[in-house]
Amino acid sequence: MYDNTVIVVLMILIVAIYMLPTLLAYGRDHPRRSTITLVNILFGWTLVGWLVVFIWALMGESEVEA
């Protein structure tokens, strides 16, 4: 039904959306980015866990460069 390329692209898209809170935390230099990554991996499969980590990644202060 689907071509292998389409399946691979869909899987990459799904993983990128799943890891979006982690990507945001690292992109914003969030001070708790490693904790966000761990919580995202462990509880991101639940919608509530993913939303909590997503908001946490957005709400945190970015590290200030000296």
Secondary structure, DSSP 8 states (H G I E B T S, - for coil): ---HHHHHHHHHHHHHHHTHHHHHHHHTT-TTHHHHHHHHHHHTTSHHHHHHHHHHHHHS------
